[in-house]
């Protein structure tokens, strides 16, 4: 009935009133569209605010007591946690059955000074050095060390085998190893999570079991979906938003979404040109005395095909009333609006979410071709059971299917990462291949919210998740846990997460990751030495030891050794990192004493969360 009333209204109005009526409808549609987006954003903000207030996001479990934490720490291990607020900063160090507390800053003024010191060091370490000879300013490091790890605490760390760090505030952005490089450091969002993940790893080790497979993802395709250019819409013409059934236009073959370019030889630059063109054609027929049926009017329209490309076709119409509704907007704007409102509500929401997330990355996603080399090298080290997802296969759907099909031993994701923000903490995400048409199942991103809501328990038995993306380890402190991407995987059951605190160049990342996996999987062909412990060739190393040896190895590489890796393919990289650097063939152009990756910018970004077993 509503449609019939609308039809009767449009057919009884004169042209001027009809144009005014359509303009009013267009205005109402614009207001409704703006209201939809405003309410969707408001809902997202309110939802995020609720989650931000919840404590204990880690599934099922109250925070452990001090006594329980002390009892769970192994001999020679220690745990340090910082508490940060606008009015004060404190640190607690637990080891050997005791807890030592110390105030680091009192009042807003002292907190501000401490923040500035940490931010200065973070800026110095997370920025690429001008050349290989530039090293980190030791005075800047010492200032932060004395401020957050005063001598009283450092003295108690002497001889500690492993330090578990639970950072807060700006310390979430800084690797503690820069301050105490002689103590192995593993990180955790909270003391409770640290103990729980360590106990899960110990239980699996006692059973002697390993999950069978691995998932390695890299080089997602960002050239489709939201970043893909749309069809080349006409810049002039009139868009047909409705063609009435049985009308002159329908009989002539016009369709909704056609863009009328000419009518009876008259070019149509905009809506205002159509009425004069129709009147001129009718007047010409009347002057010549021709019957309407004997003299059809030729019109050209642009029409989009199934492949998205447009073509210009000619139609023949009777003179006079066409029986169409016209859009007042320019062709590109009108067609995009029609496309959007023709979709289901779920599809509309998915596209809006995908667009919002791309905006978080600055409006575009730069390609990461270097991560394909990294992923291929890592997959080679993990063996035939590794599932390699690159290019179009590096999608949210394929990743979800692979993870939910069977528990993998390793998940390695090499892509862009975004840490979220205070207003929208659950928007922390990893960018994946962008779909041609975003949907609820695939917006082109793996989010922290999806991991916590849908992946809980799905990774029980996963020993390692490696997030080889920029800023994947950063997060926000909320209650007893940190809102960051590692949390999602730890909540899903993963024992450990290897994540980066800033973006590291592709080549350095590929070398570090390949060496780490060779160490951890026991694929080394030479003896390894780290933190006073020796590992024979082929002996698997604990994750933290494997990472620290890989970092030391990367720092030691000369320019010539790095250049040699630059000239070989991914599988040769995987083979080369198993042993010591091989002899260099051919001439060299620079001094072998230059070590380009010695600066912490290249090696210190990657930190280990959860279990160090």
C-alpha positions as CSV (number, residue, x, y, z in Angstrom):
1,X,0.0,0.0,0.0
2,X,2.8,2.4,0.8
3,X,4.4,1.8,-2.6
4,X,1.0,2.4,-4.3
5,X,0.5,5.7,-2.4
6,X,4.0,6.8,-3.4
7,X,3.3,6.0,-7.0
8,X,0.0,7.8,-7.0
9,X,1.7,10.9,-5.4
10,X,4.5,11.0,-7.9
11,X,2.2,10.6,-10.9
12,X,-0.3,13.4,-9.9
13,X,2.2,16.1,-9.0
14,X,3.3,18.6,-11.6
15,X,7.0,18.6,-12.5
16,X,7.9,21.6,-10.2
17,X,6.1,20.1,-7.2
18,X,7.6,16.7,-8.0
19,X,11.1,18.1,-8.0
20,X,10.5,19.8,-4.7
21,X,9.1,16.6,-3.2
22,X,12.1,14.5,-4.5
23,X,14.5,17.2,-3.1
24,X,12.7,16.8,0.3
25,X,13.1,13.1,0.2
26,X,16.8,13.4,-0.7
27,X,17.3,15.6,2.3
28,X,15.5,13.1,4.5
29,X,17.7,10.3,3.2
30,X,20.8,12.3,3.8
31,X,19.7,13.0,7.4
32,X,18.8,9.4,8.0
33,X,22.2,8.2,6.6
34,X,24.0,10.7,8.9
35,X,22.0,9.5,11.9
36,X,22.8,5.8,11.1
37,X,26.5,6.5,11.1
38,X,26.3,8.7,14.2
39,X,24.4,6.1,16.2
40,X,26.7,3.3,15.0
41,X,29.7,5.3,16.2
42,X,28.0,6.2,19.4
43,X,27.2,2.5,20.0
44,X,30.8,1.5,19.3
45,X,32.1,4.2,21.8
46,X,29.7,3.1,24.5
47,X,30.5,-0.6,24.0
48,X,34.2,0.2,24.2
49,X,33.7,2.3,27.4
50,X,31.9,-0.7,29.0
51,X,34.7,-3.1,28.1
52,X,37.4,-0.6,29.2
53,X,35.8,-0.5,32.7
54,X,35.8,-4.3,33.1
55,X,38.6,-5.8,35.0
56,X,40.1,-9.2,34.5
57,X,39.5,-9.6,30.8
58,X,41.5,-12.8,30.8
59,X,39.0,-15.6,30.9
60,X,37.9,-17.3,34.1
61,X,40.0,-16.5,37.0
62,X,40.5,-14.1,39.8
63,X,43.8,-12.3,40.2
64,X,46.4,-14.4,42.1
65,X,47.3,-13.3,45.6
66,X,50.8,-12.2,46.5
67,X,51.4,-15.5,48.3
68,X,50.3,-17.5,45.2
69,X,52.6,-15.5,42.9
70,X,55.6,-15.9,45.2
71,X,54.9,-19.7,45.5
72,X,54.7,-20.0,41.7
73,X,58.0,-18.3,40.9
74,X,60.8,-20.8,40.3
75,X,64.1,-20.4,42.1
76,X,66.2,-17.8,40.4
77,X,63.2,-16.1,38.8
78,X,61.8,-12.7,39.7
79,X,58.7,-10.7,38.7
80,X,58.5,-6.9,38.6
81,X,55.4,-4.8,38.1
82,X,55.0,-1.1,37.8
83,X,51.9,1.0,38.7
84,X,51.4,4.2,36.8
85,X,49.0,7.1,37.5
86,X,48.9,10.8,37.0
87,X,49.8,11.4,40.6
88,X,52.4,8.7,41.3
89,X,54.5,5.8,40.0
90,X,55.6,2.7,42.0
91,X,57.4,-0.6,41.4
92,X,57.0,-4.0,43.1
93,X,59.7,-6.7,42.8
94,X,58.9,-10.2,43.9
95,X,61.5,-13.0,44.2
96,X,62.9,-15.5,46.6
97,X,59.7,-15.3,48.8
98,X,59.8,-11.6,49.3
99,X,58.3,-8.4,47.8
100,X,60.1,-5.1,47.7
101,X,58.1,-1.9,46.9
102,X,59.5,1.4,46.0
103,X,58.0,4.8,45.0
104,X,59.5,6.1,41.8
105,X,57.5,9.4,41.5
106,X,55.3,11.5,43.7
107,X,52.9,14.1,42.4
108,X,52.0,15.1,38.9
109,X,55.2,17.0,38.4
110,X,57.5,14.1,39.1
111,X,55.3,11.8,36.9
112,X,55.6,14.2,34.0
113,X,59.4,14.3,34.3
114,X,59.5,10.5,34.3
115,X,57.2,10.3,31.3
116,X,59.4,12.7,29.4
117,X,62.5,10.6,30.1
118,X,60.9,7.4,28.9
119,X,59.4,9.1,25.8
120,X,62.8,10.5,24.9
121,X,64.4,7.1,25.1
122,X,61.6,5.5,23.1
123,X,61.9,8.2,20.4
124,X,65.7,7.6,20.2
125,X,65.4,3.8,20.0
126,X,62.4,3.5,17.7
127,X,63.8,5.8,15.0
128,X,66.2,4.5,12.3
129,X,69.7,5.8,12.8
130,X,71.2,8.1,10.1
131,X,74.0,5.6,9.5
132,X,75.5,2.4,11.0
133,X,78.0,4.4,13.1
134,X,75.3,6.0,15.2
135,X,74.7,4.4,18.6
136,X,72.2,5.0,21.3
137,X,73.0,7.8,23.7
138,X,74.1,6.0,26.9
139,X,73.2,9.0,29.1
140,X,69.6,8.8,27.9
141,X,69.5,5.1,28.8
142,X,71.1,5.7,32.2
143,X,68.5,8.4,33.0
144,X,65.6,6.0,32.5
145,X,67.4,3.1,34.1
146,X,68.0,5.1,37.3
147,X,64.4,6.4,37.3
148,X,62.5,3.1,36.8
149,X,65.0,0.6,38.1
150,X,66.9,2.4,40.9
151,X,70.0,0.8,42.4
152,X,68.1,-0.8,45.2
153,X,66.1,-2.9,42.7
154,X,69.0,-3.6,40.3
155,X,71.0,-4.9,43.2
156,X,68.3,-7.5,43.9
157,X,68.3,-8.6,40.2
158,X,71.9,-9.8,40.3
159,X,72.1,-13.4,39.5
160,X,68.4,-13.6,38.4
161,X,67.8,-16.2,35.8
162,X,64.7,-14.8,34.3
163,X,62.8,-11.6,35.0
164,X,59.1,-11.4,34.2
165,X,58.1,-7.7,33.6
166,X,54.6,-6.4,33.9
167,X,54.9,-2.8,32.5
168,X,52.4,0.0,32.9
169,X,52.0,3.4,31.3
170,X,54.8,4.5,29.0
171,X,56.9,1.5,29.9
172,X,54.5,-0.5,27.6
173,X,56.4,1.1,24.7
174,X,59.9,0.3,25.9
175,X,61.9,-3.0,25.9
176,X,63.3,-3.3,29.5
177,X,66.3,-5.1,28.0
178,X,67.7,-1.7,27.0
179,X,68.0,-0.9,30.7
180,X,69.4,-4.3,32.0
181,X,70.8,-6.2,29.0
182,X,72.4,-8.9,31.3
183,X,69.1,-10.1,32.6
184,X,66.7,-12.1,30.3
185,X,63.3,-10.5,30.3
186,X,59.9,-12.0,29.4
187,X,56.7,-9.9,29.5
188,X,53.1,-10.3,30.6
189,X,50.0,-8.2,30.7
190,X,49.6,-9.2,34.3
191,X,51.2,-11.4,37.0
192,X,48.2,-13.7,36.9
193,X,48.5,-14.3,33.2
194,X,52.3,-14.8,33.5
195,X,51.9,-17.5,36.0
196,X,48.9,-19.2,34.3
197,X,50.6,-19.3,30.9
198,X,53.8,-20.7,32.4
199,X,52.0,-23.4,34.2
200,X,50.1,-24.3,30.9
201,X,53.5,-24.7,29.2
202,X,54.9,-26.8,32.0
203,X,51.9,-29.1,31.8
204,X,52.3,-29.6,28.1
205,X,56.1,-30.2,28.4
206,X,55.4,-32.8,31.0
207,X,53.0,-34.6,28.6
208,X,55.7,-34.5,25.9
209,X,53.0,-33.5,23.3
210,X,53.2,-31.0,20.5
211,X,50.4,-29.7,18.3
212,X,51.0,-30.9,14.7
213,X,50.9,-28.0,12.3
214,X,51.7,-24.3,11.8
215,X,50.1,-21.3,10.1
216,X,52.3,-18.7,8.5
217,X,50.8,-15.6,7.0
218,X,52.5,-12.7,5.1
219,X,52.3,-10.2,2.3
220,X,48.5,-9.7,2.4
221,X,47.0,-8.2,-0.7
222,X,45.9,-4.6,0.1
223,X,45.2,-3.8,-3.6
224,X,41.6,-4.8,-3.4
225,X,38.5,-3.9,-1.5
226,X,38.5,-0.5,0.2
227,X,41.8,0.4,-1.4
228,X,40.8,-0.7,-4.9
229,X,39.7,2.1,-7.3
230,X,36.1,1.8,-8.3
231,X,34.7,1.9,-11.8
232,X,35.3,5.1,-13.9
233,X,31.9,6.7,-13.4
234,X,30.8,9.4,-15.9
235,X,31.5,12.9,-14.8
236,X,28.3,14.3,-16.4
237,X,24.8,12.9,-17.1
238,X,21.7,12.1,-15.1
239,X,21.4,9.0,-12.9
240,X,18.1,7.1,-13.1
241,X,17.2,6.1,-9.6
242,X,13.9,4.4,-10.6
243,X,12.4,3.2,-13.8
244,X,8.6,2.7,-13.5
245,X,7.3,-0.7,-14.7
246,X,5.6,-0.5,-18.1
247,X,6.7,3.1,-18.6
248,X,8.1,4.6,-21.8
249,X,11.6,4.2,-20.3
250,X,11.1,0.6,-19.3
251,X,9.8,-0.3,-22.7
252,X,12.8,1.4,-24.3
253,X,15.2,-0.7,-22.1
254,X,16.2,1.8,-19.5
255,X,17.3,0.4,-16.1
256,X,17.8,1.7,-12.6
257,X,21.4,2.9,-12.2
258,X,21.7,4.0,-15.9
259,X,23.3,7.4,-16.5
260,X,21.6,9.2,-19.3
261,X,24.3,11.1,-21.3
262,X,22.4,12.5,-24.2
263,X,18.7,12.8,-25.2
264,X,17.7,13.6,-28.8
265,X,21.3,14.8,-29.5
266,X,21.3,17.1,-26.5
267,X,24.2,16.5,-24.0
268,X,23.0,16.2,-20.4
269,X,25.6,17.7,-18.1
270,X,23.2,17.6,-15.1
271,X,19.6,17.1,-14.1
272,X,18.7,20.7,-15.2
273,X,19.5,19.8,-18.8
274,X,17.0,16.9,-19.2
275,X,13.7,18.8,-19.1
276,X,14.7,21.3,-21.8
277,X,16.0,18.4,-24.0
278,X,12.7,16.6,-23.7
279,X,10.7,19.7,-24.5
280,X,12.9,20.6,-27.4
281,X,12.5,17.1,-28.9
282,X,8.7,17.3,-28.5
283,X,8.6,20.7,-30.1
284,X,10.7,19.5,-33.0
285,X,8.2,16.6,-33.7
286,X,5.3,18.9,-33.4
287,X,6.8,21.4,-35.9
288,X,7.5,18.6,-38.4
289,X,4.1,17.0,-37.9
290,X,5.5,13.5,-37.3
291,X,3.6,11.0,-35.2
292,X,5.4,10.0,-32.0
293,X,5.4,6.3,-32.9
294,X,7.0,7.1,-36.2
295,X,9.8,9.2,-34.8
296,X,11.5,7.6,-31.7
297,X,14.0,9.7,-29.7
298,X,17.5,8.4,-29.5
299,X,19.2,8.5,-26.1
300,X,22.6,7.3,-25.0
301,X,23.2,5.9,-21.5
302,X,26.2,4.7,-19.5
303,X,25.5,1.3,-17.9
304,X,27.7,-0.7,-15.5
305,X,28.3,-4.3,-16.5
306,X,28.6,-7.4,-14.2
307,X,32.4,-7.0,-14.2
308,X,32.1,-3.5,-12.8
309,X,33.1,-1.8,-16.1
310,X,30.9,0.7,-17.9
311,X,29.7,0.8,-21.4
312,X,27.8,3.3,-23.5
313,X,24.7,2.0,-25.2
314,X,21.9,3.6,-27.3
315,X,18.2,3.3,-26.5
316,X,15.1,4.5,-28.4
317,X,12.3,6.1,-26.5
318,X,8.9,7.6,-27.4
319,X,8.8,11.4,-27.2
320,X,7.5,13.0,-24.0
321,X,7.2,11.5,-20.5
322,X,9.9,8.9,-19.8
323,X,8.6,7.5,-16.6
324,X,11.7,7.6,-14.5
325,X,12.9,9.1,-11.2
326,X,16.1,11.0,-11.4
327,X,18.9,11.6,-8.8
328,X,19.9,15.1,-8.1
329,X,23.5,14.1,-7.1
330,X,26.5,13.8,-9.5
331,X,26.8,10.3,-11.1
332,X,29.6,9.0,-9.0
333,X,28.0,10.1,-5.7
334,X,24.6,8.9,-6.7
335,X,25.7,5.4,-7.9
336,X,27.9,4.8,-4.8
337,X,24.9,5.8,-2.6
338,X,22.6,3.4,-4.5
339,X,25.2,0.6,-4.2
340,X,25.4,1.2,-0.4
341,X,21.6,1.3,0.2
342,X,21.0,-1.7,-2.0
343,X,23.1,-3.8,0.3
344,X,21.9,-5.6,3.4
345,X,22.3,-3.9,6.8
346,X,25.1,-6.4,7.7
347,X,27.0,-5.6,4.5
348,X,26.6,-1.8,5.1
349,X,27.9,-2.2,8.6
350,X,30.9,-4.3,7.5
351,X,31.9,-1.8,4.9
352,X,31.7,1.0,7.3
353,X,33.8,-0.8,9.8
354,X,36.4,-1.7,7.2
355,X,36.6,2.0,6.1
356,X,36.9,3.1,9.7
357,X,39.8,0.7,10.3
358,X,41.6,1.8,7.2
359,X,41.4,5.3,8.5
360,X,43.2,4.2,11.6
361,X,46.1,3.3,9.4
362,X,46.2,6.8,7.9
363,X,43.7,6.1,5.1
364,X,45.6,3.5,3.2
365,X,47.6,0.3,3.7
366,X,51.0,0.2,2.1
367,X,52.1,-3.1,0.6
368,X,54.5,-5.4,2.4
369,X,56.3,-7.4,-0.2
370,X,59.2,-8.1,2.2
371,X,57.0,-10.1,4.5
372,X,56.5,-12.7,1.8
373,X,60.2,-13.5,2.0
374,X,60.0,-13.7,5.8
375,X,56.9,-15.9,5.7
376,X,58.4,-18.3,3.1
377,X,61.6,-18.6,5.1
378,X,59.7,-19.2,8.3
379,X,57.4,-21.8,6.7
380,X,60.5,-23.6,5.3
381,X,61.9,-23.8,8.8
382,X,58.6,-25.1,10.2
383,X,58.5,-27.9,7.7
384,X,55.9,-29.6,5.5
385,X,53.1,-29.3,8.1
386,X,53.2,-25.5,7.8
387,X,50.2,-23.8,6.0
388,X,51.5,-20.8,4.1
389,X,49.0,-18.0,3.5
390,X,50.3,-15.2,1.3
391,X,48.7,-12.8,-1.1
392,X,45.0,-13.4,-1.7
393,X,45.2,-16.4,0.7
394,X,46.2,-14.1,3.6
395,X,42.6,-13.3,4.4
396,X,40.5,-13.3,7.6
397,X,38.4,-16.1,6.3
398,X,41.4,-18.4,5.4
399,X,43.2,-17.6,8.7
400,X,40.0,-18.3,10.8
401,X,39.4,-21.5,9.0
402,X,43.0,-22.7,9.5
403,X,43.0,-21.8,13.2
404,X,39.6,-23.3,14.0
405,X,40.2,-26.5,12.0
406,X,43.0,-27.7,14.2
407,X,45.2,-26.3,17.0
408,X,48.5,-25.2,15.4
409,X,51.7,-25.4,17.2
410,X,52.8,-22.0,15.7
411,X,50.9,-19.0,14.3
412,X,53.1,-16.5,12.5
413,X,51.5,-13.3,11.2
414,X,53.5,-10.7,9.2
415,X,51.5,-7.7,8.4
416,X,50.5,-4.2,9.6
417,X,49.3,-3.9,13.2
418,X,47.3,-1.2,15.0
419,X,47.1,-0.9,18.7
420,X,43.7,0.8,19.2
421,X,43.2,3.8,21.4
422,X,41.6,4.7,24.7
423,X,38.2,5.4,23.2
424,X,38.2,2.2,21.1
425,X,40.5,-0.3,22.7
426,X,38.9,-3.3,20.9
427,X,39.8,-1.8,17.5
428,X,43.4,-3.1,18.0
429,X,43.8,-5.3,14.9
430,X,46.1,-6.8,12.3
431,X,45.5,-5.9,8.6
432,X,44.8,-8.9,6.3
433,X,44.0,-9.2,2.6
434,X,41.3,-6.7,1.8
435,X,38.1,-8.3,0.5
436,X,36.5,-7.1,-2.7
437,X,33.2,-6.7,-0.7
438,X,33.6,-6.5,3.1
439,X,31.2,-8.6,5.0
440,X,30.6,-9.6,8.6
441,X,32.8,-12.7,8.0
442,X,35.6,-10.7,6.4
443,X,36.2,-7.0,7.0
444,X,39.9,-7.4,6.1
445,X,41.1,-7.3,9.7
446,X,41.7,-9.6,12.6
447,X,40.7,-7.7,15.7
448,X,41.3,-8.1,19.4
449,X,37.6,-8.3,20.0
450,X,37.2,-11.3,17.7
451,X,40.1,-13.1,19.4
452,X,38.7,-12.6,22.9
453,X,35.1,-13.3,21.9
454,X,35.5,-16.2,19.4
455,X,39.0,-17.7,19.8
456,X,38.9,-18.3,23.5
457,X,40.3,-21.8,24.2
458,X,40.9,-22.4,20.4
459,X,44.7,-22.2,20.9
460,X,45.1,-24.4,23.9
461,X,48.3,-26.2,22.8
462,X,49.6,-23.4,20.6
463,X,53.1,-22.9,21.8
464,X,53.9,-19.6,20.0
465,X,52.2,-16.8,18.2
466,X,54.6,-14.5,16.4
467,X,53.2,-11.1,15.4
468,X,55.8,-9.7,13.0
469,X,53.9,-6.4,12.4
470,X,54.5,-2.8,13.5
471,X,53.3,-1.9,16.9
472,X,51.6,-5.2,17.7
473,X,52.9,-5.3,21.3
474,X,51.7,-1.8,22.3
475,X,48.5,-1.5,24.3
476,X,46.6,0.2,27.0
477,X,46.5,-0.7,30.7
478,X,43.0,-1.5,31.9
479,X,42.6,-3.0,35.4
480,X,44.7,-6.0,35.8
481,X,45.4,-6.6,32.1
482,X,46.7,-4.8,29.1
483,X,44.5,-4.1,26.1
484,X,46.8,-5.2,23.3
485,X,47.0,-7.8,20.5
486,X,49.1,-10.3,22.6
487,X,46.3,-10.4,25.1
488,X,43.9,-11.8,22.5
489,X,46.2,-14.7,21.7
490,X,47.0,-15.4,25.3
491,X,43.3,-15.4,26.1
492,X,42.8,-17.9,23.3
493,X,45.2,-20.3,24.9
494,X,48.6,-19.5,23.3
495,X,51.5,-20.1,25.7
496,X,53.7,-17.3,24.3
497,X,53.4,-14.3,22.0
498,X,56.3,-12.7,20.2
499,X,55.4,-9.2,19.3
500,X,57.0,-5.9,18.1
501,X,57.0,-2.5,19.8
502,X,57.7,-0.6,16.6
503,X,58.1,-1.2,12.9
504,X,61.4,-2.8,11.9
505,X,62.7,-3.0,8.3
506,X,61.7,-6.1,6.4
507,X,65.2,-7.5,5.9
508,X,66.2,-7.2,9.6
509,X,62.9,-8.7,10.6
510,X,63.2,-11.7,8.2
511,X,66.8,-12.4,9.5
512,X,65.9,-12.1,13.2
513,X,62.8,-14.3,12.8
514,X,64.5,-17.0,10.8
515,X,67.4,-17.2,13.3
516,X,64.9,-17.4,16.2
517,X,63.0,-20.3,14.7
518,X,66.1,-22.2,13.8
519,X,67.2,-21.8,17.4
520,X,63.9,-22.7,19.0
521,X,63.1,-25.7,16.7
522,X,66.6,-27.2,17.2
523,X,67.7,-26.7,13.6
524,X,71.0,-25.0,14.2
525,X,74.1,-26.6,12.7
526,X,76.5,-24.9,15.0
527,X,76.8,-24.5,18.8
528,X,75.0,-21.6,20.4
529,X,76.0,-19.5,23.4
530,X,73.7,-17.1,25.2
531,X,73.5,-15.8,28.8
532,X,76.2,-18.1,30.0
533,X,74.5,-21.2,28.7
534,X,75.8,-23.3,25.7
535,X,73.5,-25.3,23.4
536,X,74.9,-27.9,21.1
537,X,74.1,-28.1,17.4
538,X,70.6,-29.3,16.8
539,X,69.5,-28.7,20.4
540,X,66.2,-26.9,20.8
541,X,66.5,-23.7,22.8
542,X,63.9,-22.2,25.1
543,X,62.0,-19.4,23.4
544,X,63.5,-16.5,25.4
545,X,67.1,-17.9,24.9
546,X,66.3,-18.4,21.2
547,X,65.2,-14.8,20.8
548,X,68.1,-13.3,22.8
549,X,70.7,-15.3,20.7
550,X,69.0,-14.2,17.5
551,X,69.1,-10.6,18.6
552,X,72.8,-10.9,19.5
553,X,73.5,-12.6,16.1
554,X,71.7,-9.8,14.2
555,X,73.7,-7.2,16.0
556,X,76.9,-8.9,15.1
557,X,76.3,-9.1,11.3
558,X,78.6,-7.1,9.1
559,X,77.4,-5.2,6.1
560,X,78.9,-7.8,3.8
561,X,77.0,-10.7,5.5
562,X,73.8,-8.7,5.3
563,X,74.4,-8.0,1.6
564,X,74.9,-11.7,1.0
565,X,71.5,-12.4,2.5
566,X,70.0,-9.7,0.3
567,X,71.1,-11.6,-2.8
568,X,69.6,-15.0,-2.0
569,X,66.1,-16.3,-2.0
570,X,63.9,-17.1,1.1
571,X,64.8,-20.8,1.4
572,X,68.5,-20.0,1.3
573,X,68.0,-17.5,4.1
574,X,66.2,-20.3,6.1
575,X,69.2,-22.6,5.5
576,X,71.8,-20.0,6.2
577,X,70.6,-18.9,9.6
578,X,70.9,-22.5,10.9
579,X,74.7,-22.1,11.0
580,X,77.3,-19.4,11.3
581,X,77.7,-16.9,8.5
582,X,79.3,-18.6,5.5
583,X,82.4,-17.2,3.8
584,X,81.7,-14.3,1.5
585,X,82.5,-14.7,-2.2
586,X,83.6,-11.9,-4.5
587,X,84.8,-8.4,-3.7
588,X,83.5,-6.3,-0.9
589,X,82.8,-2.6,-1.0
590,X,82.8,-1.6,2.6
591,X,84.7,-2.4,5.8
592,X,83.8,-5.7,7.5
593,X,83.9,-3.8,10.9
594,X,80.7,-2.0,10.1
595,X,77.7,-3.6,11.7
596,X,74.5,-1.9,10.4
597,X,72.1,-3.7,12.7
598,X,73.9,-3.0,16.0
599,X,71.5,-0.1,16.9
600,X,68.6,-1.3,19.1
601,X,66.2,0.1,16.5
602,X,66.8,-3.1,14.5
603,X,66.9,-5.8,17.2
604,X,65.2,-4.6,20.4
605,X,61.6,-4.2,19.1
606,X,60.7,-7.8,19.5
607,X,59.6,-9.0,23.0
608,X,58.2,-12.2,24.3
609,X,55.0,-12.4,26.3
610,X,53.7,-15.2,28.4
611,X,55.8,-18.4,28.9
612,X,59.5,-18.4,28.2
613,X,59.7,-22.2,28.3
